Amino acid sequence: MEDVEKRVIGKVMRRLIPFLIVCYFVAYLDRVNVGFAKLHMNQALGLSEAAFGLGAGLFFIGYFLFEVPSNIFLERVGARVWIARIMITWGIVSAAFAFIPSISAATGVPTTGVFYSLRLLLGACEAGFFPGIIFYLTLWFPAVYRARVISLFMLAIPISSIIGSPISGMLLSVTGWGLEGWQWLFILEALPSILVGICVLVYLTDFPGQARWLQKDEIAWLENVQATEKKNKEKVEHLSLVQALTDPRILLCALVYFCLNAASYGVAFFLPTIIKGFGVSDTQTGLLAALPFVFGGIGMVLLGRHSDRTMERKGHVAAALLMAAVGIGLSGLVTNPIIVMTLLCFAQIGVSSVPPMFWPLPASFLTGASAAAGIAAINSLGNLSGFAGPYMMGYLKDLTGNFTSGLLLLSGCALVGAVVVMMLRIDARREQLSREVAMAH
């Protein structure tokens, strides 16, 4: 049976992970490219640092409001159709940012108001994408594989920054047809989302039983393992949809994710501005902004594999959050560009490593519709800090004239997350049982 397991996991990995990485690559690129556009867009639209931070963060309000309903729809209509809908609509909205001056002139709404509205709409369109993918992966991979699988999938974040940051920096110099570089940045980086969204309709398979690319014995093995894992969870504890949304562990998981995202997005949206302050060009800013994510990607894979090998999650997540807290906090206290970049690289190892080790925690006690809704609830509540983090960074920058106070605040958030995750009541025996189930089948 070991041969069947190797064949199944190998085929599913090769079929799904590279394609899902591409999907998340274009998603994350569309989410954070506003940080590069800001280098010229703020002046063109008359945005202050605080106004930009508010607009950047409003994305997560739309995301929060539509996250749980979106994931419930995904569970009902299937991942293929719903993920395609998400990607195509957010691509269209993302491209619309290039035409903020024209929309403002046509409607009479100030450019700031148009910027805010489009950020809200973008969040509403993308809501459900990430937790939907996490839920989708639980349908295809036994628990023993999930941290490493999620870490591979989430390599899209550092990859999008490693590749996308230099490209974004260079696109700022593109002009033509009456459009400036920051406008072309939005248009050219939105098109892949629409094209990949169309490909999703053709390529993805909703459930193992529908996979023509798997043999019958491979489908039987995967469905048997998944059914056995589900029964083992429900023997210990079965949560209804309402119970899942109100379970204290869900709320604590959401708080941990809130702290992580405050630190992550608070830095990400202002990273190009921090680096530009070193006195470098737009292109050099793009290249340097990619550097922390190189280290983050390596750390994510290594720590994710170690977490799977030891089947320990909480301690790994806490350690990674402590790395983020130390790196971000100290980067706000020094001025030497080389030391600042070194600390930000160290911090990004922690930030990037948390999600693939964190998401198996709620998946260890949630099943079915409660899993789709519970994971979405954690992600939507946690992503509210995507509003708070950038807004506070912009507000404190306007107030103090530097990023020190903002970075120290974000460091404190990561520290709180490390403490809270150790308070989670998770039955580690379930994870060990999942390992035994995978080996037995």
N, C-alpha and C positions, 0 to 999 in steps of 0.2 A: 504493500500500500504506500510505502515511502515513494516508490516510483510515480504513482498516481499523483501524490501530493506535489512532488517536484514539477511534474508536467503541468498540473493545473495552475499552481502559483506562478510558474514561469510564463505560461501563456497569458494569464490575466495581467501580469505585470507588463509584459511587452505590448499587449493590446491597449490597455487603459492608461497607464501612468504617463508615457510620453505625450499622449494626446491631451490628457488633463493638465499636464504641466504647461502646454501651449495655451490652453484655455485660461489658466490662472495667470500666466505670464501677461497676456493682453489685458486681463482684468486689473491686475495690480498696476500695470503701466498707466492705464487710464485713470486709476484712482489717485496716483501720486504725481503725475506729470505736471499738475498744477503748481507744484513746488518749483519747477524749472521755469514754467511760464511766468511765474511771479516776478522773476528777475527783470522782466520788461513790461509785463501786463499791469503791475501795480501803478506804474506811472501813466500808462495809456488809459487806464480806467479810473485813475484818481483814488486808489485804495490805500488806506493806511495799513500798518502792520496788524493792528487789532481787527480792522475790517477784513483783511485777508484771512487772518486766523479764524474769524467767525464764519466766513464763507467756506473755508476748507473744512471746518468742523460740521457745518450744516449737512454735509453729505451723510453723516452718521445719524442725524435725526430722521431723515427719510429712510435710511437703512433700518433703524430701530422700529419705526412704525409699521413697516411692511415685512419684516423679517419672518416672524412666526407664520402669518397667513401664507407667505410665499412658500415656505418649506412644507406646510400642510398640503398646498396645491401640488407641490413636487411629488409628495408621497402618493397622492391620488392619481395624478395624470401621467406620472413617470418622469424620470430624470431627463430623458432625451428631448422631449418636447419643451419642458419647462426651462432647462438650462439654455436651450437655443433661444427661447423667448427673451430670457434675461440678457444674453450677450448681444443680441441684435438691437434691443431697445436702448441698452446703455451705450452702445457704440454710436447710435444716432444722437443721443443727448450729449455725449462727450464732444462730438464734432460741432455741435451747436455753440459751444463756448467760443469758437473762433469768430462767431458773428454777434457777439454781445453788443458792440457799438451799433450795428445795423438794427438789431432787435430793439435796442433802447430808443433809437431814432424813430422807428416805426410805431412803437407803442407809447412813447412818452414816459416810460419807466426809467428811472436813473440807472446808469450802468451798474452801480453797486447792487440795486434791487434785482436786476437781471442775473447778475453773478450769483447772488444768494438763491434765487429761484431755481436756477439750473443745477446748483450743487444739491439742493433738496431733491430735485427730480432725479438726478443721477443716482443718489442713494436709494430712492424708491425703486428705480429700475434694477439696480444690482442686488437688492435685498434678496436673501435666500441662496445666493450663488455659493459662497464658501461653505456654510453649514449643509447645503444640499449636496455638495461634493463629498463632504465628510460622511454624511449619511449614506450616500451612494457607495462609498468605499466599504462601509460595514456590510453591504450586501454581497460583496465579492471577496473579502479577505477575512479569514479567521482572526480572532483577537490577538493571537500570538504574533501576527505579522503587522499589526496596525501602526505602531509607532514608526517603524522603518518605512512603511508605505506612505504614511502621511508626511514623513520627513522628506521622502523623495518627491512627492507631489508639491510640497511647499518649497522645494528648491526653486520653484518658479519665482518666488519673491526675490531672493538674491540674484537669480539669473536676470530677472526683469530690470533690476537695478544695475547689475554689472554690464549688461548690454544696452539697456534703455537709457541709463544716465549719460553715457557719452553721446548717444544718438540725440537725446533731448538737448544736450548742450550745443551740438552742431546745428540742429534744426532751428535754433534761435537766430541763426544768421541767414536763414532762407527768406527770401522776399519775392514778391511777384503777384500780378493780378490785383494790385491794391491791398494786399494782405501783408502784415508784418510777420516776423519769425515766430512769435508766440502763438499767432493764429494758425500758421501752418503746422506747428507742433501739435495742436489739438486735432486738426483734420487728419494728418498723416498717421497719428497714433490711434485714431478711432477706427479707421478702415479695417485693420486686422480683426477687431472685435466682431464686426458685422460679418466678415467672411468666415471666420472660425465658427461663429454661431450657426451659420448655414450648414457648415460641415458636421456640426454636432447632430443634426437631424438624420444624417446619413450614416454616421460612424458609430455612435454609442448604442449599447444594448441595455435595456432596463434591468433585466434579471438574468441570472445564470441559466434558467430553463429556456430562455430565448436565444442563447448563444450558439449560433450555427458553427462558430469557430472553435467550439469545444466538442470533444467526443462524448458519447452517452455516459461512459463510466466516469469521465471527468466531471460532468454535470452532477451525476449521482453523488460523487464524493463530496463536492462542494456544498450541495444542498443538504446532505446528511450532517456534515460538520456544523453548518450554520443552524440547522434545526436543533441539533443536540446542544449547542451553546445557548440557544434561546431558551430551551427547556431548563437547563441548569440555572440560568439567571432567574427564571420565573419560579423555580422551586424555592430559591432563597427569598425572592422578593419580586412581586409584579406590580408595576406602577401604572395606574390609569393615566390618561392624557392630563387630567386636572391635577392629579397627584404629582406628575412629573414637573408641571409648571410651578408648583408651590413647594416642592421638596426643598428643605434647607440646604441640602448638598448642591442643588442646582443654583441656588442663590449665592452660595459661597464660591462655586465654580465661576459664576458670572462676575463676582467681585475680583477674583484672581485675574480673570481675563480683562476686566475693566482696568486694573492696575497695569497689566502688560501693555494694553493698547494705548493708554495715556502716555507711557514712556516711548512706545514705538512710533506712533504717529506724531506726537509732539516734536520728536527729533526729525522724523522723515520729511515732514512738510517744510521744515526750516533748514534742513541740512544744506541744500544748495546756497542759501543765504549765508549760513555760517562759513562755508568754504569760500564763497565769493569774498567774504571779509578778509581772507588771507591776502587779497590783492592779486588774484589770478584771473585769467580770461574765462569766457563762457565755456569754451571747449575744455580747458583745464579743469574748470569746476565740475563738468560732467565726468571727466576721467577720475578725479579724486573722489567724487561722490559714490563711485562704484566700489571703491576699495573696502569700506567696512563690510559690504555684502559678500565679498569674496571670502573673508574670514567667517562671516555669519553662515554661509552655505556649507563650508567645511565642518564647522562646529555642529551645525544642525544634523548632518548625516552621522557624524561620529557619536554624538551624545544620544541620538535616536536609536542607533544600533545597540549602544551599551544599555539603554533603558529596556529594550526588548530582550537582550541577553540575560539581564538580571531580573526581568519582570518587575522592576521597581519604578514607580512613576513620581510620587510626591517629592521624594528627596532630590531627584534629578531636576524637577521643575523649580524647586526652591533654590537650588544651587545656581541654576541659570538666571533666575531673577536677581539673585545677589550680584552676579557678574554684571548684569545690566545696571543695577543701582550704583555700584562702585564706578563703572566706566562713565556713565552719564554724569554723575555727581562731580567727579574729579575733573571732567572735561570743562565744567563751568567755572572751575577755580584756577585754571592755568591759561596762559595766553600764547605760549609757543605753539605755532601751527603743527609742528611734527608731533609734539606731545598730545595735543588735542586730537589729532587724527588717530594716533595710537590708542588713546583711551576710547574713542568712538568705535574703533575696530573691535576692541575688547568687549565693549558694551553690546555690539551687534551680535557677537557670538552668543551671548546670553539671550538677547531678544529673539533671534532667529530660532534658537533651540527650544524655546518653551512650547510653541503650539503642537508640534508632533508628539511631544511627550505628555502634553496636557490633555489633548482630546480623547485618548483612550480612557481617561478617568471617568467622565460621564457615560461613555459608551459601555463601561463595565457594569452599570446597573440599569441601563435603559434599553428597551426593545421596541420594535415596531413603530406605530404612530407616536408613542410617547418618546421614542428616541429622536424621531424627526423634529417634534415640537420642542423637546427638552434641549437638544443641541442648538436649535434655532434660538430658543430663549436665552441660553448662555451667550451665544454669539451676539444677539441683538442688544442685550443689556450690557455686555462687555464692550461693545463697540460705541456705546454712548460716550465713553472716554475719548473716542476719536473726535468728538465735538469739543470736549473739555480741554484736552491736551493742547491742540493747536491754538485754541482761543486764548488760553492762559499764556502760552508762549508769546503770541503776538501782543497781548495786553501788557505783559510784563516788559517786553522789549520796548514798547512805546513809553512805558512808565519810567524805566530805568536807563534806557539807552543801550543796554547790552542783554546777552542771553543768560547771564549767570543765575539770576533768580529763577528763571523758567526751568533751566536744566536741573537745579537743585530740587525744585518741586517735583519734576518728573522722576528724579532719582528716589525721592521719598515714596512715590507711588509704587515703584518696582519693589522697594523694601517691604512695603505693606503687603504686596502680593505674595512675597516669599513667606511671610509669617502666616498669612491666611491659608495658603495651600497645605501647610503642615497641620492645620486644624481640621482638614477634611476627613470625614469618616468614610473610608473606602475599604471594602473587604478584599484584601489582597489575595485571599484564597480563590476568588473567582478568576483572577488573572492566571494563577497557577493552574487552575482547573482547565482553563482554555488551552493552555500549553499541552496538558495531558490529553484533551479531546483531539487536538490536531494531530498529536503523535499516534493516538489509538486508531484513528480513521485513515 
